[in-house]
Amino acid sequence: MGVYRVITINLDKAKNIAHDKRRVARSVEFAPLDIKATIPAEAQTAEAARQAIRDKYATMQTAIDDATTVEQIKSAMPQENT
């Protein structure tokens, strides 16, 4: 006869946390390309790679925004290297 507690997750706050993590992951991927984009011989290749990263994270952003469950948010998040 214990006391049962229900854990309620605020989905809006969970989405904000997910977006913060998404932004950090995107910044990490952009960092080496930011330098290459300033080198004329590598600028075009770097910009193409940067656009691919933008597209990847735009899709992720939409998936997080459209999520209706915590599981959907988790599945939309970038996978951490462990």
PyMOL commands that set and color helices and strands:
alter all, ss='L'
color gray80, all
select helices_A, chain A and resi 11-36+43-66+70-76
alter helices_A, ss='H'
color red, helices_A
deselect
rebuild
show_as cartoon
